[in-house]
Amino acid sequence: MEIETNNKDNHASALPRPTIIDLGKKSRKRVKKLRKGKSGGLLAKVQEVLEQMKEAGAISASAQPVVVIVRERRRKSKYGKLWGMG
């Protein structure tokens, strides 16, 4: 998991900088649950990371844009190895 915060002072300091949380590759089912906002492992992980960052002072306690990056794993073909496709 990778976390990136952009809290640099520059000419666009009036705009809040997004916090990027990269969760890596996860199953299609878990990504769907996260998109729908259903409780599950990924949503809990995102909330946990945000709480840790707030406690550490990396992000403010007020609302701030957060970008979560999750890539879906490729589906494994049921017949891929049988037909030499896997």
Phi and psi in degrees as a GROMACS rama.xvg file:
@    title "Ramachandran Plot"
@    xaxis  label "Phi"
@    yaxis  label "Psi"
@TYPE xy
-126.265  136.25  GLU-2
-125.27  134.848  ILE-3
-132.181  128.366  GLU-4
-119.123  140.398  THR-5
-116.635  85.5624  ASN-6
-111.588  37.0378  ASN-7
-82.054  143.283  LYS-8
-86.1097  123.152  ASP-9
-149.059  -169.874  ASN-10
-65.6985  -20.9241  HIS-11
-101.494  35.7248  ALA-12
-70.3386  -14.3882  SER-13
-69.9417  -26.9119  ALA-14
-86.9977  135.111  LEU-15
-69.4031  136.113  PRO-16
-84.4233  136.49  ARG-17
-73.0224  150.426  PRO-18
-101.585  129.341  THR-19
-109.886  126.275  ILE-20
-118.778  116.578  ILE-21
-102.196  114.141  ASP-22
-93.7457  -3.84934  LEU-23
80.1097  -158.962  GLY-24
-86.2407  130.377  LYS-25
-134.919  165.792  LYS-26
-68.1314  154.866  SER-27
-56.9294  -40.8913  ARG-28
-63.5644  -43.6233  LYS-29
-67.0207  -37.3736  ARG-30
-66.7761  -40.865  VAL-31
-60.161  -44.7699  LYS-32
-61.2425  -41.2277  LYS-33
-64.1124  -43.9299  LEU-34
-60.5  -38.4842  ARG-35
-80.8591  -9.19468  LYS-36
79.1014  16.2553  GLY-37
-76.0459  147.622  LYS-38
-65.1648  140.291  SER-39
177.994  -175.256  GLY-40
-61.0899  -42.6902  GLY-41
-71.7016  -42.6053  LEU-42
-63.6278  -40.842  LEU-43
-63.953  -39.1172  ALA-44
-64.2837  -42.4463  LYS-45
-63.8283  -45.5108  VAL-46
-63.1023  -39.0205  GLN-47
-63.8045  -44.7206  GLU-48
-64.3943  -41.5231  VAL-49
-63.6191  -41.0276  LEU-50
-62.8582  -42.0429  GLU-51
-63.3311  -39.8879  GLN-52
-68.9837  -36.7612  MET-53
-65.7955  -43.0867  LYS-54
-64.3478  -36.1617  GLU-55
-78.8074  -13.0408  ALA-56
84.4057  11.6369  GLY-57
-71.4124  -30.7031  ALA-58
-131.481  157.323  ILE-59
-77.393  159.565  SER-60
-73.3764  -19.5536  ALA-61
-77.4403  168.552  SER-62
-61.2561  138.882  ALA-63
-149.607  143.19  GLN-64
-60.8142  134.206  PRO-65
-127.046  130.04  VAL-66
-110.945  124.688  VAL-67
-109.358  125.613  VAL-68
-110.202  121.719  ILE-69
-137.156  130.578  VAL-70
-104.736  135.914  ARG-71
-77.0677  138.322  GLU-72
-70.373  149.555  ARG-73
-67.3733  142.005  ARG-74
-70.0326  141.45  ARG-75
-85.9964  129.105  LYS-76
-73.9664  135.466  SER-77
-66.3942  -34.6459  LYS-78
-111.875  8.86788  TYR-79
-57.5877  -49.8418  GLY-80
-72.7203  -30.6784  LYS-81
-63.0893  -40.5199  LEU-82
-101.148  11.4565  TRP-83
73.6446  27.1462  GLY-84
-105.06  1.79191  MET-85
